[in-house]
Structure formats: C-alpha cells, structure tokens
Amino acid sequence: MAVALAATAARAHAVTCRIVKRRLTVMRHVEEVAGNVPMSCRGFGISRQAYYTWCPGYQAEDVEGPRSRSKAPRTSPNAAHVEDVGEIIRLRQHYRFGPEKLSMCLRRYHDVTISKSGVWRIVHRLDMGRQPTSQR
C-alpha cells in the first residue's frame, strides 16, 4: 500500500514538474526570443489567457511562479467545530440516531445549531452513513 502511494506521489510530482517546465519554457521564450506574446502562445498551442494567468507569478517568484496553486479555500469559517463533530460521533455511535434526530438533540440539549443536511454531510464524511445490518 505504501509503495503504491509513493509511486502515485512520484508520478504526480513528475507531471507537476513537466507542467512547470513547459510553462517556464513559454515564459522564457517570450522574454528572450520572440518578445511577442500572441505569436509565442500560438506556437506553443496555449491561449494568451493562460499565459497571462501564469505571468504575475513568474514575475514575482521566478521559477516557482508558474506552479499551479490550490483553488481550495484556506479557511472554512462556517465549518462545524471539532467539539460538535465529536458530539455527533458520540450520539451516532451510542444512540444510532439519524441526521434529523441528531440535529434535534444537538439543538435541544447542547445549544448547537447544525442543520440535518449538515449533520448528514458530517456523518457521511466520517464514513458512518449506514449502520451495520445488525444495528438497524
């Protein structure tokens, strides 16, 4: 299992390096050879929009600039608190309640307001969605 994960990570890194090298090649070609962005982009088969997306990062950070950035948010201000998730886990394991009843119990006894759909997402993210057949 660990070998497969390492191989997958190595492949992902190789692909990332290849992409970054290609982007650097385009950037350097525009700077050193052509000086003409539309012609260089046409020659490399990329859009000018893609070039201008990479350009500010390249100018600011040089080699690390064209690297793809994660589009995931850095923070989730509306995420459920760790204590609330722990309480959902405890109630789910002990009483085997569904999302609607879990939401009601949290609101009534713990002064925590999480919608039933929010509870459902938390339960399924933790892979606690379906109770075993013997516990239904």
C-alpha positions as CSV (number, residue, x, y, z in Angstrom):
1,M,0.0,0.0,0.0
2,A,2.8,2.4,1.0
3,V,4.7,1.6,-2.2
4,A,1.6,2.3,-4.3
5,L,1.1,5.7,-2.6
6,A,4.8,6.6,-3.1
7,A,4.6,5.7,-6.8
8,T,1.4,7.8,-7.2
9,A,3.1,10.7,-5.4
10,A,6.2,10.3,-7.6
11,R,4.1,10.3,-10.8
12,A,2.1,13.4,-9.6
13,H,5.4,15.2,-8.9
14,A,6.8,14.2,-12.3
15,V,3.7,15.6,-14.0
16,T,3.8,18.8,-12.0
17,C,7.5,19.2,-12.9
18,R,6.7,18.7,-16.6
19,I,3.9,21.2,-16.5
20,V,6.1,23.8,-14.7
21,K,9.0,23.2,-17.1
22,R,6.6,23.8,-20.1
23,R,5.3,27.0,-18.6
24,L,8.8,28.2,-17.9
25,T,9.8,27.4,-21.5
26,V,6.9,29.5,-22.8
27,M,7.7,32.4,-20.4
28,R,11.4,32.4,-21.3
29,H,10.6,32.2,-25.0
30,V,8.5,35.3,-24.8
31,E,11.2,37.1,-22.8
32,E,14.3,36.1,-24.6
33,V,13.4,35.1,-28.2
34,A,10.2,36.5,-29.5
35,G,9.0,39.3,-27.3
36,N,5.6,38.7,-28.9
37,V,3.1,37.0,-26.6
38,P,0.4,36.1,-29.1
39,M,2.9,34.6,-31.6
40,S,4.6,32.6,-28.8
41,C,1.3,31.4,-27.4
42,R,0.2,30.3,-30.9
43,G,3.5,28.5,-31.4
44,F,3.2,26.6,-28.1
45,G,-0.5,25.9,-28.5
46,I,-1.7,27.8,-25.4
47,S,-4.1,30.6,-25.0
48,R,-3.0,34.1,-24.2
49,Q,-5.3,34.0,-21.2
50,A,-3.3,31.0,-19.8
51,Y,-0.1,32.9,-20.4
52,Y,-1.3,36.0,-18.6
53,T,-2.5,33.8,-15.7
54,W,1.0,32.5,-15.1
55,C,2.8,35.8,-15.8
56,P,2.3,37.6,-12.5
57,G,3.5,34.6,-10.5
58,Y,6.5,34.2,-12.8
59,Q,7.5,37.9,-12.5
60,A,7.1,37.8,-8.7
61,E,8.6,34.4,-7.9
62,D,10.6,33.4,-11.0
63,V,10.8,29.6,-11.1
64,E,8.1,28.8,-8.6
65,G,5.7,31.3,-10.2
66,P,4.1,29.1,-12.9
67,R,3.3,26.3,-10.4
68,S,-0.4,25.6,-10.1
69,R,-2.0,26.8,-6.9
70,S,-4.7,25.0,-5.0
71,K,-8.1,26.5,-5.5
72,A,-9.3,25.3,-2.2
73,P,-10.1,27.9,0.4
74,R,-7.5,28.5,3.1
75,T,-10.1,28.6,5.8
76,S,-13.7,27.5,6.3
77,P,-15.3,29.9,8.7
78,N,-18.7,28.1,8.7
79,A,-17.3,24.7,9.4
80,A,-18.6,22.8,12.4
81,H,-16.4,22.9,15.5
82,V,-14.4,19.9,16.5
83,E,-16.3,19.6,19.7
84,D,-19.6,19.5,17.8
85,V,-18.3,16.8,15.4
86,G,-17.2,14.8,18.4
87,E,-20.7,15.1,19.9
88,I,-22.2,14.0,16.6
89,I,-19.9,10.9,16.6
90,R,-20.8,10.1,20.2
91,L,-24.5,10.4,19.7
92,R,-24.4,8.4,16.4
93,Q,-22.4,5.5,18.0
94,H,-24.3,5.4,21.3
95,Y,-27.9,6.0,20.2
96,R,-27.7,5.2,16.4
97,F,-29.8,8.3,15.6
98,G,-30.2,9.6,12.0
99,P,-29.3,13.1,10.9
100,E,-32.6,14.7,11.7
101,K,-32.7,13.4,15.3
102,L,-29.0,14.1,15.8
103,S,-29.7,17.7,14.7
104,M,-32.7,17.9,17.1
105,C,-30.6,16.5,20.0
106,L,-27.8,18.9,19.4
107,R,-30.1,21.9,19.3
108,R,-32.2,20.8,22.3
109,Y,-29.5,19.5,24.7
110,H,-26.2,21.1,23.6
111,D,-27.3,24.5,22.2
112,V,-25.6,23.8,18.9
113,T,-27.4,24.6,15.7
114,I,-26.4,22.4,12.8
115,S,-29.0,21.6,10.0
116,K,-29.9,18.0,9.4
117,S,-28.2,18.2,6.0
118,G,-25.1,19.5,7.7
119,V,-25.2,16.6,10.1
120,W,-25.7,14.2,7.2
121,R,-22.6,15.6,5.4
122,I,-20.5,15.2,8.6
123,V,-21.7,11.6,9.2
124,H,-21.0,10.6,5.6
125,R,-17.6,12.3,5.6
126,L,-16.7,10.2,8.6
127,D,-18.0,7.1,6.8
128,M,-20.6,6.5,9.4
129,G,-23.5,6.8,6.9
130,R,-25.0,3.3,7.0
131,Q,-25.4,1.4,10.2
132,P,-24.5,-2.3,10.0
133,T,-27.5,-4.6,9.2
134,S,-27.5,-5.9,12.8
135,Q,-27.8,-2.4,14.2
136,R,-30.6,-1.0,12.1
